[in-house]
Amino acid sequence: METDLLIVGGGPAGLMAGLLFARAGVSVRVVEKHADFLHDFRGDTVHPSTMDVLGQLGLLERFLRRPHQRLNRAELRIGGRDMVVGDLSRVRSRTPFIAMMPQWDFLDFLRGEASAFPNFRLDMGTAIERYLVEDGRVCGVELAGGECVRAGLTIAADGRHSLVRRDRLLPLTDLGSPIDVFWFELPKRTAEAGTLRIAVEGGRILVRVDRGTYWQCALVFPKGRAETLKARGMAAIRAEIAAVEPRLGNIADDLASPDQLHLLEVSLDRLKRWHRPGLLAIGDAAHAMSPMGGIGINLAIQDAVAAANILAGPLARGEAVDHLLPKVQRRREGSTKLIQLVQKITQDWVLAPVLRRNKSLRAPPLPLLVLERFPALRRIPGRAIALGIRRERVCLPGAYAA
């Protein structure tokens, strides 16, 4: 074998898995099709659950030295009222906040930490052509340039457009999503910080994430309407934004071109089976999540930790691991299904009806009034987003000093 472990995809799941497996003494090669990490509007949220993992690895202090913003509450404007709907300040974690950091910075950090191990290799700008399959077992990949890389185990961590999905190497269940999103940036004109703001008004939803000097904004709309919205022109889109969030003021000069709108076609799906002999899928390759809560990165990190806890030791000893792959799915599938169920209910029963409603709400829905009446309840959604379900802990001691 050319390497013990081949990881396809250098995103959060792939690089965290590479770091953990290399730390345990496994020879790791990561191949990433992009030549760099500089891609806008990818997930930039690093939740307390992920920072807890970094703390277990002794990396948290170095991570927090990188520029970032801290979110610790979520506010919603609906029915003419401003309401706090999420509070992270009392989350039991060393970091009771969400760190907003450009994903390329987070990936560069993981790359730097993993590269300290001599048994770790990352090849950027390296696309794969196909998986190599012999006698029903995946034994590596053929790169776009024709090179064949053989591996004891291959992990697919190449996102929701994974080659595993394209080539139907594993069966997929599509849960469906009624929404899509335009991402864009707007300048901040007020000195507010630390808050995620959501505005709902007259069939419109706008989300604003504090990014220090600017707002990262998401305009939510019914699935498939992106081209229709763009065809109406930027003046009409700005009018939609002004109607739902007048506090932004005049944005005519700030949002002038359709090129500033970055479409996210929201998916919600998961593989029925995450593995086959020689192959394991993790992160978005195994389960595409809605952007609600920004939890996709953190589920991917938890998948990587679980995979390393279960597989790294046997791989480092040169043992076969095919029989252990179902254990990784069993470990992670339950929490994934539960989170996707909550996202599915929220999308279908809350967001879609709001987007179909042209009239303003006279008052917030009852569950939101309950949150307002009993502030302690705000910690529940805050904790769920911050820590997730079934957090993983790095259990396998490293073969080298961290």
LUMRO-291982 format. One record per residue (C-alpha): residue number from 1; x, y, z. Coordinates in steps of 0.02 Angstrom, whole numbers, always signed. Each point is the difference from the previous one (the first is absolute). Example, Ala and Ser with C-alpha at 12.3 -4.5 7.8 and 13.67 -1.06 7.14 Angstrom:
<recs>
<rec n="1" east="+615" north="-225" up="+390"/>
<rec n="2" east="+69" north="+172" up="-33"/>
</recs>
This chain:
<recs>
<rec n="1" east="+0" north="+0" up="+0"/>
<rec n="2" east="+61" north="+175" up="-41"/>
<rec n="3" east="-79" north="+71" up="+157"/>
<rec n="4" east="-96" north="-67" up="+149"/>
<rec n="5" east="-137" north="+130" up="-20"/>
<rec n="6" east="-53" north="+103" up="-150"/>
<rec n="7" east="-119" north="+145" up="+33"/>
<rec n="8" east="-94" north="+76" up="-146"/>
<rec n="9" east="-40" north="+182" up="+40"/>
<rec n="10" east="+96" north="+129" up="+99"/>
<rec n="11" east="-147" north="+83" up="+88"/>
<rec n="12" east="-32" north="+1" up="+188"/>
<rec n="13" east="-41" north="-187" up="+9"/>
<rec n="14" east="+146" north="-53" up="-109"/>
<rec n="15" east="+134" north="+107" up="+84"/>
<rec n="16" east="-59" north="-38" up="+177"/>
<rec n="17" east="-1" north="-186" up="-41"/>
<rec n="18" east="+173" north="+18" up="-77"/>
<rec n="19" east="+66" north="+85" up="+156"/>
<rec n="20" east="-74" north="-130" up="+118"/>
<rec n="21" east="+55" north="-152" up="-98"/>
<rec n="22" east="+175" north="+69" up="-28"/>
<rec n="23" east="+12" north="+40" up="+185"/>
<rec n="24" east="-35" north="-185" up="+35"/>
<rec n="25" east="+141" north="-59" up="-113"/>
<rec n="26" east="-99" north="-39" up="-159"/>
<rec n="27" east="+76" north="+52" up="-167"/>
<rec n="28" east="-125" north="+122" up="-75"/>
<rec n="29" east="-17" north="+78" up="-172"/>
<rec n="30" east="-135" north="+133" up="-29"/>
<rec n="31" east="-45" north="+52" up="-178"/>
<rec n="32" east="-96" north="+162" up="-28"/>
<rec n="33" east="-61" north="+52" up="-173"/>
<rec n="34" east="+14" north="+188" up="+31"/>
<rec n="35" east="+170" north="+83" up="-10"/>
<rec n="36" east="-36" north="+105" up="+156"/>
<rec n="37" east="-128" north="+23" up="+139"/>
<rec n="38" east="-55" north="+174" up="-55"/>
<rec n="39" east="-185" north="-24" up="-32"/>
<rec n="40" east="-131" north="+124" up="+63"/>
<rec n="41" east="-162" north="-44" up="+87"/>
<rec n="42" east="+49" north="-171" up="+61"/>
<rec n="43" east="-44" north="-45" up="+179"/>
<rec n="44" east="+96" north="+118" up="+114"/>
<rec n="45" east="-73" north="-52" up="+168"/>
<rec n="46" east="+109" north="-91" up="+126"/>
<rec n="47" east="-112" north="-55" up="+143"/>
<rec n="48" east="+49" north="-39" up="+180"/>
<rec n="49" east="-10" north="-187" up="-38"/>
<rec n="50" east="+140" north="+20" up="-129"/>
<rec n="51" east="+103" north="+114" up="+113"/>
<rec n="52" east="-17" north="-131" up="+138"/>
<rec n="53" east="+83" north="-124" up="-120"/>
<rec n="54" east="+140" north="+125" up="-33"/>
<rec n="55" east="+20" north="+20" up="+187"/>
<rec n="56" east="+17" north="-188" up="+23"/>
<rec n="57" east="+140" north="+5" up="-129"/>
<rec n="58" east="+87" north="+145" up="+87"/>
<rec n="59" east="-33" north="+114" up="-149"/>
<rec n="60" east="-136" north="+117" up="+63"/>
<rec n="61" east="+111" north="+145" up="+55"/>
<rec n="62" east="+91" north="+1" up="-167"/>
<rec n="63" east="-166" north="-6" up="-93"/>
<rec n="64" east="-73" north="+147" up="+97"/>
<rec n="65" east="+151" north="+108" up="-43"/>
<rec n="66" east="-66" north="+5" up="-178"/>
<rec n="67" east="-116" north="+147" up="-41"/>
<rec n="68" east="-182" north="-43" up="+33"/>
<rec n="69" east="-164" north="+71" up="+64"/>
<rec n="70" east="-100" north="-74" up="+143"/>
<rec n="71" east="-188" north="-31" up="-5"/>
<rec n="72" east="-89" north="-40" up="+161"/>
<rec n="73" east="-182" north="+41" up="-33"/>
<rec n="74" east="-132" north="-4" up="-135"/>
<rec n="75" east="-135" north="+132" up="-19"/>
<rec n="76" east="-159" north="-10" up="-104"/>
<rec n="77" east="-109" north="+142" up="-62"/>
<rec n="78" east="-175" north="-64" up="-37"/>
<rec n="79" east="-175" north="+68" up="+18"/>
<rec n="80" east="+71" north="+172" up="+35"/>
<rec n="81" east="+101" north="-59" up="+151"/>
<rec n="82" east="+183" north="-35" up="+36"/>
<rec n="83" east="+28" north="-161" up="+97"/>
<rec n="84" east="+150" north="-97" up="+64"/>
<rec n="85" east="-21" north="-179" up="-59"/>
<rec n="86" east="+170" north="-74" up="+40"/>
<rec n="87" east="+127" north="+28" up="+139"/>
<rec n="88" east="+171" north="-84" up="+3"/>
<rec n="89" east="+72" north="+95" up="+147"/>
<rec n="90" east="-35" north="-141" up="+123"/>
<rec n="91" east="+52" north="-146" up="-110"/>
<rec n="92" east="+115" north="-117" up="+96"/>
<rec n="93" east="+155" north="+17" up="-105"/>
<rec n="94" east="+167" north="+89" up="+11"/>
<rec n="95" east="-63" north="+103" up="-147"/>
<rec n="96" east="-185" north="+47" up="+26"/>
<rec n="97" east="-13" north="+84" up="-170"/>
<rec n="98" east="+6" north="-37" up="-186"/>
<rec n="99" east="+164" north="+54" up="-80"/>
<rec n="100" east="-32" north="+80" up="-169"/>
<rec n="101" east="+158" north="-32" up="-101"/>
<rec n="102" east="+19" north="-9" up="-190"/>
<rec n="103" east="+4" north="-183" up="-44"/>
<rec n="104" east="+164" north="+21" up="-93"/>
<rec n="105" east="+80" north="+59" up="+164"/>
<rec n="106" east="-68" north="-151" up="+94"/>
<rec n="107" east="+58" north="-119" up="-135"/>
<rec n="108" east="+171" north="+83" up="-7"/>
<rec n="109" east="+13" north="-23" up="+188"/>
<rec n="110" east="-41" north="-186" up="-12"/>
<rec n="111" east="+121" north="-21" up="-144"/>
<rec n="112" east="+139" north="+81" up="+101"/>
<rec n="113" east="-30" north="-110" up="+152"/>
<rec n="114" east="-13" north="-160" up="-103"/>
<rec n="115" east="+156" north="+41" up="-101"/>
<rec n="116" east="+104" north="-10" up="+159"/>
<rec n="117" east="-14" north="-190" up="-13"/>
<rec n="118" east="+120" north="-81" up="-125"/>
<rec n="119" east="-130" north="-131" up="-48"/>
<rec n="120" east="-125" north="+132" up="-63"/>
<rec n="121" east="-7" north="+58" up="-180"/>
<rec n="122" east="-120" north="+123" up="-83"/>
<rec n="123" east="-12" north="+17" up="-190"/>
<rec n="124" east="-93" north="+158" up="-53"/>
<rec n="125" east="-68" north="+21" up="-177"/>
<rec n="126" east="-16" north="-188" up="-15"/>
<rec n="127" east="-166" north="-64" up="-67"/>
<rec n="128" east="-48" north="-183" up="-7"/>
<rec n="129" east="-69" north="-84" up="-154"/>
<rec n="130" east="-75" north="-155" up="+77"/>
<rec n="131" east="+10" north="-122" up="+143"/>
<rec n="132" east="+97" north="-160" up="-27"/>
<rec n="133" east="-104" north="-153" up="+39"/>
<rec n="134" east="+69" north="-177" up="+3"/>
<rec n="135" east="-110" north="-150" up="+42"/>
<rec n="136" east="-133" north="+118" up="+69"/>
<rec n="137" east="+122" north="+91" up="+115"/>
<rec n="138" east="+57" north="+181" up="-20"/>
<rec n="139" east="+191" north="-4" up="+1"/>
<rec n="140" east="+41" north="+180" up="-43"/>
<rec n="141" east="-28" north="+128" up="-138"/>
<rec n="142" east="+59" north="+49" up="-173"/>
<rec n="143" east="+49" north="+184" up="-4"/>
<rec n="144" east="-50" north="+113" up="-145"/>
<rec n="145" east="+178" north="-6" up="-64"/>
<rec n="146" east="-2" north="-189" up="-11"/>
<rec n="147" east="+96" north="-43" up="+159"/>
<rec n="148" east="-76" north="-140" up="+103"/>
<rec n="149" east="+11" north="+15" up="+189"/>
<rec n="150" east="-32" north="-159" up="+98"/>
<rec n="151" east="-51" north="+5" up="+182"/>
<rec n="152" east="-48" north="-116" up="+141"/>
<rec n="153" east="-152" north="+110" up="+31"/>
<rec n="154" east="-76" north="+145" up="-97"/>
<rec n="155" east="-105" north="+133" up="+85"/>
<rec n="156" east="-117" north="+106" up="-108"/>
<rec n="157" east="-8" north="+174" up="+76"/>
<rec n="158" east="-31" north="+99" up="-159"/>
<rec n="159" east="-166" north="+79" up="+44"/>
<rec n="160" east="-177" north="-8" up="-66"/>
<rec n="161" east="+62" north="-17" up="-179"/>
<rec n="162" east="+108" north="-148" up="+47"/>
<rec n="163" east="+58" north="-121" up="-134"/>
<rec n="164" east="-76" north="-136" up="+110"/>
<rec n="165" east="-170" north="+78" up="-35"/>
<rec n="166" east="+33" north="+38" up="-183"/>
<rec n="167" east="+53" north="-178" up="-38"/>
<rec n="168" east="-135" north="-75" up="+113"/>
<rec n="169" east="+124" north="-102" up="+98"/>
<rec n="170" east="-114" north="+15" up="+152"/>
<rec n="171" east="-191" north="+19" up="+6"/>
<rec n="172" east="-73" north="+172" up="+38"/>
<rec n="173" east="-160" north="+59" up="+86"/>
<rec n="174" east="-59" north="+175" up="-51"/>
<rec n="175" east="-104" north="+82" up="+136"/>
<rec n="176" east="-37" north="+154" up="-107"/>
<rec n="177" east="+10" north="+185" up="+39"/>
<rec n="178" east="-125" north="+137" up="-43"/>
<rec n="179" east="+126" north="+143" up="+10"/>
<rec n="180" east="+153" north="+73" up="-83"/>
<rec n="181" east="+111" north="+144" up="+58"/>
<rec n="182" east="+91" north="+149" up="-74"/>
<rec n="183" east="+158" north="+43" up="+99"/>
<rec n="184" east="+71" north="+177" up="-11"/>
<rec n="185" east="+94" north="+129" up="+102"/>
<rec n="186" east="-57" north="+170" up="+64"/>
<rec n="187" east="+101" north="+127" up="+101"/>
<rec n="188" east="-34" north="+26" up="+184"/>
<rec n="189" east="-52" north="+175" up="+47"/>
<rec n="190" east="-29" north="-28" up="+185"/>
<rec n="191" east="+117" north="-59" up="+139"/>
<rec n="192" east="-98" north="-156" up="+44"/>
<rec n="193" east="+91" north="-165" up="+21"/>
<rec n="194" east="-20" north="-179" up="+58"/>
<rec n="195" east="-175" north="-29" up="-67"/>
<rec n="196" east="-83" north="-100" up="-138"/>
<rec n="197" east="-150" north="+98" up="-63"/>
<rec n="198" east="-151" north="-76" up="-88"/>
<rec n="199" east="-141" north="+106" up="-72"/>
<rec n="200" east="-167" north="-68" up="-59"/>
<rec n="201" east="-125" north="+114" up="-86"/>
<rec n="202" east="-137" north="-23" up="-131"/>
<rec n="203" east="+60" north="-163" up="-76"/>
<rec n="204" east="+185" north="+47" up="+9"/>
<rec n="205" east="+143" north="-65" up="+107"/>
<rec n="206" east="+170" north="+84" up="+18"/>
<rec n="207" east="+142" north="-64" up="+110"/>
<rec n="208" east="+149" north="+110" up="+48"/>
<rec n="209" east="+159" north="-69" up="+76"/>
<rec n="210" east="+123" north="+119" up="+83"/>
<rec n="211" east="+169" north="-9" up="-89"/>
<rec n="212" east="+84" north="+146" up="+87"/>
<rec n="213" east="+2" north="+135" up="-134"/>
<rec n="214" east="-145" north="-68" up="-103"/>
<rec n="215" east="-157" north="-105" up="+6"/>
<rec n="216" east="-2" north="-170" up="-85"/>
<rec n="217" east="-180" north="-7" up="-58"/>
<rec n="218" east="-115" north="-139" up="-59"/>
<rec n="219" east="-161" north="+36" up="-93"/>
<rec n="220" east="-111" north="-155" up="+12"/>
<rec n="221" east="-125" north="-35" up="-140"/>
<rec n="222" east="-102" north="-146" up="-69"/>
<rec n="223" east="+103" north="-132" up="-90"/>
<rec n="224" east="+26" north="+27" up="-185"/>
<rec n="225" east="-39" north="+186" up="-2"/>
<rec n="226" east="+180" north="+64" up="-14"/>
<rec n="227" east="-6" north="+42" up="-185"/>
<rec n="228" east="-173" north="+77" up="+16"/>
<rec n="229" east="+62" north="+114" up="+139"/>
<rec n="230" east="+154" north="+51" up="-99"/>
<rec n="231" east="-106" north="+35" up="-155"/>
<rec n="232" east="-100" north="+129" up="+98"/>
<rec n="233" east="+159" north="+102" up="+21"/>
<rec n="234" east="+105" north="+59" up="+144"/>
<rec n="235" east="-117" north="+143" up="+44"/>
<rec n="236" east="-139" north="-126" up="+34"/>
<rec n="237" east="+116" north="-109" up="+105"/>
<rec n="238" east="+57" north="+151" up="+101"/>
<rec n="239" east="-183" north="+45" up="+27"/>
<rec n="240" east="-31" north="-176" up="+68"/>
<rec n="241" east="+146" north="+20" up="+121"/>
<rec n="242" east="-56" north="+174" up="+54"/>
<rec n="243" east="-177" north="-64" up="+33"/>
<rec n="244" east="+61" north="-136" up="+117"/>
<rec n="245" east="+144" north="+96" up="+82"/>
<rec n="246" east="-18" north="+190" up="-12"/>
<rec n="247" east="+138" north="+23" up="+131"/>
<rec n="248" east="+129" north="-31" up="-136"/>
<rec n="249" east="-37" north="+169" up="-78"/>
<rec n="250" east="+39" north="+44" up="-180"/>
<rec n="251" east="+97" north="-144" up="-79"/>
<rec n="252" east="-12" north="+54" up="-183"/>
<rec n="253" east="+189" north="+26" up="-14"/>
<rec n="254" east="+42" north="-152" up="+106"/>
<rec n="255" east="-101" north="-129" up="-97"/>
<rec n="256" east="+3" north="+54" up="-181"/>
<rec n="257" east="+40" north="-155" up="-104"/>
<rec n="258" east="-76" north="-175" up="-12"/>
<rec n="259" east="+180" north="-63" up="+6"/>
<rec n="260" east="-2" north="+44" up="+186"/>
<rec n="261" east="-137" north="-131" up="+30"/>
<rec n="262" east="+70" north="-174" up="+33"/>
<rec n="263" east="-130" north="-137" up="-18"/>
<rec n="264" east="-6" north="-144" up="+124"/>
<rec n="265" east="-117" north="-136" up="-62"/>
<rec n="266" east="-49" north="-74" up="+167"/>
<rec n="267" east="+5" north="-190" up="+14"/>
<rec n="268" east="-54" north="-114" up="+139"/>
<rec n="269" east="+47" north="-182" up="-28"/>
<rec n="270" east="+105" north="-143" up="+65"/>
<rec n="271" east="+74" north="-162" up="-60"/>
<rec n="272" east="-96" north="-154" up="+51"/>
<rec n="273" east="+166" north="-87" up="+22"/>
<rec n="274" east="+159" north="+99" up="+35"/>
<rec n="275" east="+120" north="-139" up="-43"/>
<rec n="276" east="+48" north="-146" up="-109"/>
<rec n="277" east="+158" north="-106" up="+8"/>
<rec n="278" east="+149" north="+116" up="-7"/>
<rec n="279" east="-104" north="+161" up="+1"/>
<rec n="280" east="-79" north="+113" up="+132"/>
<rec n="281" east="-95" north="+164" up="-29"/>
<rec n="282" east="-4" north="+136" up="+133"/>
<rec n="283" east="-58" north="+181" up="+14"/>
<rec n="284" east="-105" north="+73" up="-140"/>
<rec n="285" east="+47" north="-147" up="-111"/>
<rec n="286" east="-101" north="-108" up="+119"/>
<rec n="287" east="-135" north="+126" up="+49"/>
<rec n="288" east="-36" north="+170" up="-78"/>
<rec n="289" east="-74" north="+118" up="+128"/>
<rec n="290" east="-106" north="+158" up="-12"/>
<rec n="291" east="+98" north="+160" up="+41"/>
<rec n="292" east="-116" north="+29" up="+150"/>
<rec n="293" east="+107" north="+18" up="+155"/>
<rec n="294" east="+160" north="-14" up="-101"/>
<rec n="295" east="+28" north="-174" up="+70"/>
<rec n="296" east="+65" north="-89" up="-155"/>
<rec n="297" east="+185" north="+28" up="+40"/>
<rec n="298" east="-19" north="-56" up="+178"/>
<rec n="299" east="-90" north="-162" up="-46"/>
<rec n="300" east="+140" north="-33" up="-123"/>
<rec n="301" east="+130" north="+25" up="+137"/>
<rec n="302" east="-94" north="-118" up="+116"/>
<rec n="303" east="-4" north="-132" up="-140"/>
<rec n="304" east="+188" north="+17" up="-20"/>
<rec n="305" east="+30" north="-23" up="+187"/>
<rec n="306" east="-111" north="-154" up="+8"/>
<rec n="307" east="+84" north="-76" up="-153"/>
<rec n="308" east="+173" north="+27" up="+75"/>
<rec n="309" east="-50" north="-67" up="+170"/>
<rec n="310" east="-64" north="-161" up="-78"/>
<rec n="311" east="+119" north="-27" up="-147"/>
<rec n="312" east="+168" north="+86" up="+32"/>
<rec n="313" east="+69" north="-126" up="+124"/>
<rec n="314" east="-32" north="-154" up="-109"/>
<rec n="315" east="+62" north="+91" up="-156"/>
<rec n="316" east="+161" north="+52" up="+88"/>
<rec n="317" east="+28" north="-183" up="+48"/>
<rec n="318" east="-26" north="-55" up="-181"/>
<rec n="319" east="-164" north="-89" up="+36"/>
<rec n="320" east="-150" north="-14" up="-115"/>
<rec n="321" east="-140" north="+121" up="+44"/>
<rec n="322" east="-142" north="-39" up="-121"/>
<rec n="323" east="-98" north="-87" up="+138"/>
<rec n="324" east="+12" north="+159" up="+107"/>
<rec n="325" east="-73" north="+120" up="-129"/>
<rec n="326" east="-182" north="-35" up="+48"/>
<rec n="327" east="+45" north="+46" up="+179"/>
<rec n="328" east="+43" north="+177" up="-56"/>
<rec n="329" east="-170" north="+20" up="-83"/>
<rec n="330" east="-91" north="-71" up="+152"/>
<rec n="331" east="+94" north="+121" up="+111"/>
<rec n="332" east="-44" north="+155" up="-102"/>
<rec n="333" east="-161" north="-40" up="-93"/>
<rec n="334" east="-124" north="+21" up="+144"/>
<rec n="335" east="+49" north="+179" up="+40"/>
<rec n="336" east="+6" north="+43" up="-185"/>
<rec n="337" east="-176" north="-66" up="-28"/>
<rec n="338" east="-68" north="+95" up="+150"/>
<rec n="339" east="+78" north="+165" up="-53"/>
<rec n="340" east="-62" north="-24" up="-178"/>
<rec n="341" east="-174" north="-37" up="+67"/>
<rec n="342" east="+0" north="+166" up="+94"/>
<rec n="343" east="+63" north="+90" up="-155"/>
<rec n="344" east="-131" north="-85" up="-109"/>
<rec n="345" east="-142" north="+48" up="+118"/>
<rec n="346" east="+64" north="+179" up="+13"/>
<rec n="347" east="+17" north="+18" up="-188"/>
<rec n="348" east="-167" north="-78" up="-46"/>
<rec n="349" east="-108" north="+61" up="+144"/>
<rec n="350" east="+77" north="+170" up="+40"/>
<rec n="351" east="+106" north="+72" up="-140"/>
<rec n="352" east="-103" north="-56" up="-150"/>
<rec n="353" east="-166" north="+65" up="+72"/>
<rec n="354" east="+83" north="+165" up="+47"/>
<rec n="355" east="+66" north="+21" up="-177"/>
<rec n="356" east="-174" north="-34" up="-71"/>
<rec n="357" east="-79" north="+130" up="+113"/>
<rec n="358" east="-9" north="+175" up="-76"/>
<rec n="359" east="-73" north="+84" up="+153"/>
<rec n="360" east="+95" north="+53" up="+154"/>
<rec n="361" east="-29" north="-97" up="+160"/>
<rec n="362" east="-98" north="+97" up="+130"/>
<rec n="363" east="+90" north="-90" up="+141"/>
<rec n="364" east="+141" north="-127" up="+18"/>
<rec n="365" east="-48" north="-185" up="+4"/>
<rec n="366" east="-37" north="-75" up="+170"/>
<rec n="367" east="+166" north="-96" up="+20"/>
<rec n="368" east="+95" north="+163" up="-21"/>
<rec n="369" east="-110" north="+86" up="+128"/>
<rec n="370" east="+40" north="-140" up="+122"/>
<rec n="371" east="+187" north="+28" up="-29"/>
<rec n="372" east="-25" north="+185" up="+34"/>
<rec n="373" east="-100" north="-34" up="+159"/>
<rec n="374" east="+127" north="-125" up="+70"/>
<rec n="375" east="+177" north="+60" up="-42"/>
<rec n="376" east="+81" north="-158" up="+70"/>
<rec n="377" east="-78" north="-99" up="-143"/>
<rec n="378" east="+108" north="+95" up="-125"/>
<rec n="379" east="+146" north="-104" up="+58"/>
<rec n="380" east="-78" north="-156" up="-76"/>
<rec n="381" east="+15" north="+50" up="-184"/>
<rec n="382" east="+166" north="+83" up="+41"/>
<rec n="383" east="+69" north="-160" up="+75"/>
<rec n="384" east="-67" north="-107" up="-142"/>
<rec n="385" east="+85" north="+108" up="-131"/>
<rec n="386" east="+161" north="+22" up="+100"/>
<rec n="387" east="+30" north="-179" up="+55"/>
<rec n="388" east="-110" north="-106" up="-112"/>
<rec n="389" east="-50" north="-177" up="+46"/>
<rec n="390" east="+120" north="-137" up="+53"/>
<rec n="391" east="+161" north="+98" up="+4"/>
<rec n="392" east="+157" north="-98" up="-39"/>
<rec n="393" east="+158" north="+5" up="+104"/>
<rec n="394" east="+173" north="-39" up="-67"/>
<rec n="395" east="+41" north="-164" up="+84"/>
<rec n="396" east="+148" north="-70" up="-95"/>
<rec n="397" east="+170" north="+56" up="+66"/>
<rec n="398" east="+115" north="+70" up="-134"/>
<rec n="399" east="+156" north="-89" up="-57"/>
<rec n="400" east="+91" north="+167" up="+1"/>
<rec n="401" east="-8" north="+152" up="+112"/>
<rec n="402" east="-144" north="+116" up="-45"/>
</recs>
